[in-house]
Amino acid sequence: MDTIFFIAILIMSVVIHEVSHGFVALRFGDKTALYAGRLTLNPLKHLDLFGSIILPAFLVLTHSSFLFGWAKPVPYNPNNLTNRKWGTIAVAAAGILANLFLAIFFGLILRFSLNSIVSTSFVSVISSIVLINLGLAIFNLIPIPPLDGSKILFSLLPNSLYSVVAFLEQYSLVLILVFIIFFADSLFPILSYLFQLITGLAI
């Protein structure tokens, strides 16, 4: 039951993440996500079998210290943005900021509820929302395609570094798998610090 519960929170968190991309793209003049019917919180429109279900379930069942996943990317066309460079950065940052907002919002609810009588299940639910959204925000900042951090970085790099961008894009799947297998747990101290900073609780 705990596995299903964690995955449900993760799914809704990644759906909000993706929908945020689409709404910011729309704000910058691109209606691709709107026409594709992806500006909705209906999870069935966004689920990715591996990233939304299989991988999160595997991480929960193996007691990984870092839980993350993804939904199907909301499509957008950078050529339609009114400002391609800053529009691309804003679209990429939108998902990260949405997860940070959720983490801070629910984290502050938890922090200010601790002085009153609250059930352990309430603390568990809110803590899970905060942890998952912090994890998504941190993970998506990694500058490996197609994660949001790479879009932000690539938009800021000069054209002379195109070869670096091309390399990262060509081997993105391998690089992500290597990071997940060997380095994902290294993000836990950052996650733990931010969780305690927001909620006042230790993980």
N, C-alpha and C positions, 0 to 999 in steps of 0.2 A: 504493500500500500504506500509506503514511504517513497518508493521508486516512482510510482504513478504520480504521486503528489508533486515531487520535485520536477518531473518532466512536464507536468501541466503548467507549473509556474514558469519553467524555462520556455515552453512553447509560446505562452502569452507575452513573455518578455521579448522574445526574438520577433514576434509579430509586430509589437509596438515599435521595435527597432527598425524593422523594414518599412512599415507604414510611414514612419517619420522621414525616411529618405524620400519617399514618394511625395509627401506633402511639401517638403522643402523644394524638391525639383519643380513641383507645380508652381510654387511661389516664384521661382526663377524662370517660369515660362515654358517648362516642358510638361506636356500632358500625356506622356507615354504611359505612366503608371495608371493614370485616370482611365485612359482608353482600354488598358489591359484589365481593368476591374480589380486592381490591387490596392486601392485606397480604402480598404475595409479591414476591420479587426476580426473578421471571420477566419479562424486559423486554417480551415480547409483550403483556403486560397493561397496559403503561404507555406504549408508543410513541405519539408524536404525529408524523405524517408531516412536517409543516413544522418544528416546533420540535426534533425529535430527529434528523432526517436532512437535510432540504433546507437549512435555515439553517446548521447546522454545516458541512456540506459546502461551501456557498458561502463561508463565512468562511475555511475552510482553503484552498480553492482560490484565493481572492483575497489570501491571506497577511495576513489581518487580525491586528492585534496583540492582539486580545481575542477569545477563543473562548467562546461560551456557547450555550445552548439550553435546552429544557425538555421535560418529558414531560406526558402528560395529567394534570391535577390530580387527586389523590386526593380523592374526595368526602367531605365531612363536614358535619354539621348543627350549627351553633353553638348552636341551641336545646336540643340534647341534652347540652351540656357542663355539668358540675356547677358550674362558675364561668365564665360566658360571657365576661367581659372578660379575665381572666387565662388562661382556657383557650384563647381565640382567640389571644392573644399567644404562649402556649406552643406551640400547633400551628404557627403561622407561623414561630416561631423555630427549631423542630425541624429543618426542612430546612436552614436556614443553618448551624446548629450541627453537623449531620451532615457537611456538606461541609467545614467548618472542622476537624472532628475528623480526617477522612480526610487533609486537607492537612497537618495537623500531624503525624499518625502517620507517614505516608510520608515527609514532609519530614525528620523526625528520623532515620528509618532511613537516608535518604540522607546526612544530615550525619555520622552516626557510622560510615558505611561508607566515607567518603572517605579514612580513614587506612589502609584495607586495599586490596588489589588488587581492583578491580571493573571490569567491562567497560563500554565506552561505551554499549552497548545497555541495560545495567542502569540507568545514570545517566539515559539518555534516557527509559526507561519510567517510572521513579519521578518524574522531573522533570515529565513530562506529567501524571501523576496529581495531583501537587501543584498545578501551574498550573491545570488544569481545575477542580479543586475550589475553589481560591481564587477563580477567575473566577466560578464559580456563586454562591459565598457573597457576593461583592461585588455582583454583578449583582442578586441577589435582595433586597439591602438597599435598592435604589432604591424610593422611596415612590410608585410608579406602579402602579395596579391592572393585572393581578391579582397582581403580585409580592408576595412576603412582607413586604417593607418597608412596603407600603401598609397591610396588615392590622395590623401592629404600630402604625403611626402612627395609623390611624383609631381603634383601640381606646383610644388615649391622649388623643385630641382631645376637647374638650368638645362637647356637642350643639349649641352655638351656631355651630360651624363646619361644620355639616352641608352648607351650600351648597358649601364647598370640596371636601368629600368627593364630593358629587354631581357636581361639575364634572369631577373627576379620573376618576371611574368612567364618566361619559358619553363622555369623549374619551380613554379609556385606550389604545385601539389606536393612535390617531394619535400620542399622546404617546410610546408605546413605540417606534414607527417613527422618530419624530423623534430620540429619544435614540440609537437604534441607528445611524442614519445620521450624525448630527452630533456625538455626545458619547461614544460607546462607547470610542473610543481614549483619551479623557481619563482613563479608569480605569486605563490601563496603568501609570502611575507608582506607584499604590497597589499594584497587583498585583506589580510588580517589587520594591518595598520589602518587602512581606510575604514574597515568595518568598526573597529574600536573608536576611531575618531568621530564617526557619525553617530553611533548608537551608545557609546560609553560602555559597551560590553566587550569582553574578550571572546574570541571564537572558541 
